[in-house]
């Protein structure tokens, strides 16, 4: 952690590179810091550098250890949850959807958004489709519904079994396109991004 009076990006990068150079010996102090810190974006970057890129499972184990202290629900400052969920989105791994799905029920809209964004980035339709459609049908936030609709349109995921629920709350920039049993969300032609 650096004193807020130090704003020199080069100094932060130097410290970061020195810690990377230490390798795996940094892992335990890093975990201890991540458990106590309010913001962990730099430590998550460091975790990626010191744990072998081929061993995503080990990186996920560290993140799980921290997530266990930040369960879904009310938290005065959800910054750490958002950072953890966002970071999981960059780790394509079969374990990620099951870790993220409970956070779709979080009280904080930012946490729910980070969770759904991570699930969309994972692209695992079997693991996430039903939960995202459940969230879509009951979510009050237009921003979240737009992102889910956009994700389904990008990925080409079907909404066939939930068509009626989805049409009721579909944002106006999207439409349902049906070809027999194949029912998908499409962005309307000319709709603004």
C-alpha positions in Angstrom: 0.0 0.0 0.0 1.3 3.5 -0.8 0.7 6.8 1.0 -1.9 8.8 -0.9 0.6 11.7 -1.1 2.7 9.6 -3.4 1.1 9.9 -6.8 4.0 8.9 -9.0 2.9 6.0 -11.2 6.5 5.1 -11.8 7.0 4.5 -8.0 4.0 2.3 -7.9 5.2 0.3 -10.9 8.6 0.0 -9.4 7.2 -1.5 -6.1 5.0 -3.8 -8.2 7.9 -5.1 -10.3 10.0 -5.6 -7.2 7.3 -7.7 -5.6 6.8 -9.7 -8.9 10.6 -10.3 -8.8 10.3 -11.9 -5.4 8.0 -14.6 -6.9 6.0 -17.1 -4.9 7.4 -16.0 -1.5 5.1 -13.0 -1.8 1.9 -15.1 -1.9 1.2 -15.5 1.8 1.8 -11.8 2.7 -0.2 -10.9 -0.3 -3.2 -13.0 0.8 -2.9 -11.5 4.3 -3.0 -8.0 2.9 -5.9 -8.8 0.6 -8.0 -10.1 3.5 -7.5 -6.8 5.4 -7.4 -4.2 2.6 -10.4 -2.2 1.4 -9.3 -2.0 -2.2 -7.3 -4.8 -3.9 -7.0 -4.0 -7.6 -3.2 -3.8 -7.5 -2.9 -6.9 -5.3 -5.0 -8.9 -7.8 -2.7 -7.8 -10.6 0.2 -9.0 -8.5 -1.5 -12.3 -7.8 -1.7 -12.9 -11.6 2.0 -12.2 -11.9 3.3 -14.4 -9.1 1.1 -17.4 -9.5 1.8 -19.3 -12.7 -0.5 -18.3 -15.5 -1.2 -21.9 -16.2 -2.5 -22.5 -12.7 -5.7 -20.5 -12.7 -7.1 -22.9 -10.1 -4.5 -21.7 -7.5 -5.4 -18.0 -8.3 -9.1 -18.9 -7.9 -8.3 -20.6 -4.6 -6.9 -17.3 -3.3 -9.9 -15.4 -4.5 -12.3 -17.9 -2.9 -10.5 -17.4 0.4 -11.2 -13.7 0.2 -14.7 -14.0 -1.2 -15.7 -16.2 1.8 -15.3 -13.1 4.0 -17.5 -11.1 1.6 -20.6 -13.1 1.0 -23.6 -11.9 -1.0 -25.7 -9.5 1.0 -25.4 -6.1 2.5 -21.9 -4.7 2.9 -21.2 -1.0 3.7 -18.5 -0.8 1.0 -18.9 -3.5 -1.7 -15.7 -2.3 -3.6 -13.8 -5.5 -2.7 -16.6 -7.8 -3.9 -16.8 -5.9 -7.2 -13.1 -6.1 -7.7 -13.0 -9.8 -6.9 -15.9 -10.6 -9.2 -14.5 -8.5 -12.0 -11.2 -10.2 -11.7 -12.8 -13.6 -11.9 -14.2 -12.6 -15.2 -10.7 -12.5 -16.6 -10.1 -16.1 -15.5 -11.8 -18.4 -17.9 -12.4 -21.5 -15.7 -15.2 -24.0 -15.0 -15.3 -23.0 -11.3 -16.0 -19.3 -11.9 -19.8 -19.5 -12.7 -20.7 -21.3 -9.5 -18.6 -18.8 -7.4 -20.3 -15.8 -9.0 -23.9 -16.9 -9.3 -24.8 -16.3 -5.6 -23.7 -12.6 -6.1 -26.6 -12.1 -8.5 -28.7 -11.8 -5.4 -26.5 -9.2 -3.7 -28.2 -6.1 -2.4 -25.8 -3.8 -4.3 -26.5 -3.1 -7.9 -22.8 -2.7 -8.7 -22.1 -6.2 -7.3 -24.9 -7.7 -9.3 -23.6 -6.0 -12.4 -20.0 -7.3 -11.8 -21.4 -10.8 -11.3 -23.5 -10.8 -14.5 -20.7 -9.2 -16.5 -18.3 -12.0 -15.3 -20.8 -14.7 -16.2 -21.3 -13.2 -19.7 -17.5 -13.0 -20.1 -17.2 -16.6 -19.1 -19.6 -17.6 -21.9 -20.7 -20.8 -20.2 -24.4 -21.0 -21.3 -25.1 -24.2 -19.4 -23.8 -22.7 -16.1 -25.3 -19.2 -16.4 -28.2 -19.0 -18.7 -31.0 -19.8 -16.3 -29.7 -17.6 -13.5 -29.2 -14.7 -15.8 -32.8 -15.1 -17.1 -34.1 -15.2 -13.5 -32.2 -12.0 -12.7 -33.5 -10.4 -16.0 -37.1 -11.2 -15.2 -37.0 -9.7 -11.7 -34.3 -7.0 -11.9 -35.5 -3.4 -11.4 -32.3 -1.8 -12.8 -32.6 -1.0 -16.5 -28.8 -0.9 -16.8 -28.6 -4.5 -15.7 -31.4 -5.7 -17.9 -29.7 -3.9 -20.9 -26.4 -5.6 -20.2 -28.0 -9.1 -19.8 -30.0 -8.5 -23.1 -26.8 -7.4 -24.8 -24.9 -10.4 -23.5 -27.6 -12.8 -24.7 -27.6 -11.1 -28.1 -23.8 -11.2 -28.4 -23.6 -14.8 -27.3 -26.7 -16.0 -29.2 -28.2 -17.7 -26.1 -31.8 -18.9 -26.4 -34.6 -17.5 -24.2 -37.2 -19.9 -25.7 -38.5 -21.3 -22.4 -38.7 -17.9 -20.8 -40.0 -15.8 -23.7 -43.1 -14.5 -22.0 -41.2 -13.4 -18.9 -38.5 -11.7 -21.0 -40.8 -9.9 -23.3 -42.5 -8.2 -20.4 -39.2 -6.4 -19.3 -37.2 -6.3 -22.5 -35.6 -2.9 -23.0 -36.9 -1.0 -26.0 -33.6 -1.2 -27.9 -34.0 -5.0 -28.1 -36.5 -7.4 -29.7 -37.3 -11.1 -29.7 -36.5 -13.0 -32.8 -38.2 -16.4 -33.2 -37.6 -19.0 -35.8 -39.7 -22.0 -34.6 -38.4 -23.1 -31.3 -35.3 -20.9 -31.6 -36.0 -17.8 -29.6 -33.3 -15.2 -29.1 -32.8 -11.6 -28.1 -31.6 -9.3 -30.9 -30.6 -5.7 -30.8 -33.0 -3.6 -32.9 -31.5 -2.2 -36.1 -30.4 1.4 -35.6 -30.5 1.1 -31.8 -27.9 3.3 -30.1 -25.2 1.7 -28.2 
